[in-house]
Each structure stands twice: as C-alpha cells, then as structure tokens.
Amino acid sequence: MDLKEVFSLIEANIRSKAKFPEQFDHFKTYETRILKDSDYFDMIIVIVFYSGFKAETVTNKLDIIRNH
C-alpha cells in the first residue's frame, strides 16, 4: 500500500464520520475569498506574534495587539 492509498482511506474514513463538506470545503476556496483589512492584519501581524511567543501569551494580548 502506498501513501496515496493510505491518505485516500483516511479521507474516506473522516468523510464518513463527519459532516466533512459542510465543515471543511470552505478551505478549498480560500484563495478566492475577498479579505478585509483585519484579515490581512491577522495573517501578517498576529501570525508573527504566535510564531515568536507562547500561544497563551499571544491569546491573552490579542486585543492589545489589534488596537495598535
């Protein structure tokens, strides 16, 4: 069994147990979304903070970060 078959079986299993399309299909078209400035801010600034600090620290300070 190769990796493609393994992942296909895993995907089929997940799809059978969850409402997969309703929960996850919106991720397939992310590149076609129209983003607001706040979305870009989150992608550019907030992600950088999460990569440099503990998640709990950033989560507690998100309001302060977003107000700057």
C-alpha positions, 0 to 999 in steps of 0.5 A, a space after each residue: 500500500 502506498 501513501 496515496 492509498 493510505 491518505 485516500 482511506 483516511 479521507 474516506 474514513 473522516 468523510 464518513 464520520 463527519 459532516 466533512 463538506 459542510 465543515 471543511 470545503 470552505 478551505 478549498 476556496 480560500 484563495 478566492 475569498 475577498 479579505 478585509 483589512 483585519 484579515 490581512 492584519 491577522 495573517 501578517 501581524 498576529 501570525 508573527 506574534 504566535 510564531 515568536 511567543 507562547 500561544 497563551 501569551 499571544 491569546 491573552 494580548 490579542 486585543 492589545 495587539 489589534 488596537 495598535 
